């Protein structure tokens, strides 16, 4: 089965690798210690601490598998090939129909984080911005309704 490549910036890959390293070297050990302590305190039956620790272990192991998969299939975004045209890895300054100005970095879905201004190339706004250039006006259907945007700057 072919796994599709996961596009990611160089910084995003470093951040994911760091998170993976922390989970493997630190969190795994912390959770194992918590399981051991809970087992020693009251066995495994009807022991809420033990159940919580086992749930933590499942979460940590699941996160490790997810990160390993992303890193294994990562395709690092190189510097934009076409200056002035919106591509993955670009910072885009946009203005909406109300005059509000926002800046986004267009990234792959594995590292998207709207709270940090990183939007996915697979999101409605991300898809609409790809291939556009400064001065282009676009209309995007979002969950909140149609939004009109103008591209002010691409870097």
N, C-alpha and C positions, 0 to 999 in steps of 0.2 A: 504494500500500500504506500503510495507516494504522499508524503506529508507536504502541505504547501509551505513555502518559505514564509517566515515571519519577519517583516521589515522592521528595522529598529535603528536608532541612531547609535553612534559610537558611545556617547555618554549613557544612553539608556541601557546598552549592553553591559557597560561597566557597573552601573547601578544594580542591575539584575544579578550579575555575578557576585557582587558584594553581598546582596541579600541572601543568595544561595549559600555562600560561604558562612555567613552568620548562622543561618538555620542549621547547617550541617555541624559546624564546630561548636556552637554555643546552645542554641535552642533545643536541639536533640538531647543533649546532655542534661539540660535543665528539666526537661519533661521526664526523662528517664529517672532522674533523682526524685521528682515529685511523685511518680508512680511508686517507686520503692518506699518512700516515706509513708504514703497513704496505705500501702499494703501492710507495712509494719505496724501502723497505728490501729488498723481495724479489719484486716483481711480484704477480700474483694467483694463480698456480698453486702448489699445495702450500705455501701460506703460512698457517700457523695463525693468526697475528695478524690477517691480512686477513679470514679466515673469521669469527673472533670479532667483529671490528668490524662486518662485514656482518650477523651475527646480532644484534648490539646495535642496529644501525640498523633491522632488521625489527621488533624488539621495541618500540623507541621509536616508530616510525611506527604500529604497531598500537595502542599505548597512546594515542597522540594521537587516532587515529580513534575509539577507544572513548570517550574522554573527551569529544570533540566531540559524539558521538552522545548521550551521557548529558545533557550540558549543553543541547543543542538540544531534547531532549524532556523536560527537567526540569519538574516541577510542584512549586513550593515549598510545603511544608507551612506553613500559617498557624498562629497560636496556637490551641491546643485550644479548640474551640467549646463543649464541655460539661465544665466543671470536675468532677473526681472520677470521670470515666469515661475508661477507657484509650483513647487515640487516638494516631495518629502524632505523634511529637514529644514525647510525654509521658515523664517519668521514672517508673518503676514500682519500688516496693520490694516484694519478694516474699520469702516464707519457704517453704522446701521441707519435706517430711515429716520430715526429720532435724533441723529447727530452724535450718538454715543460712539466713542472710538475704543476699540479693543485690539489687543495684539495676541496672536496665537502662533504657536509653533506646530507645524503639521508633522505628525509622527505616525508610526504604525500603531495598530490597536493594542499591542502588548505593552506599550509605555504611555498610552494616552492617560491624561489626568487633567480634566477641564479646570479643576481648582488651581492647578499650576500653569494654566494657559496652554496646555498641550492637548491638541485635539487630533483624533484619529482620522486617517485618510479614508476610513470606511464610514465615518459619520456623515450625515447629510451636508453639513457645512464643509467638512473636509473634502468630500467628493466634488462639491460645487466649486471649490477654490482651485483644485488641481488643474494645471494647464492655463490658468488665467493670468493676466498681467495687470500692472498698475493702471488705474483708470477704468478697468472693467467693472460693470455693474452686474450683479447676479441676484437672482431671486431663489430662495431656498425654502422648501417645505420642511418645517421642523415640527416636533410634537406640539409646540406652542403656537403653531400657525405659520403662515408665509412671512418670510423676513427678506427685506431688500438690503443688500450690502454693496459697498463700493470698496474696491481695493485701493488703499492709499500708498502702500509701500511693501516691497518684497525684499527680504535680505537673507 
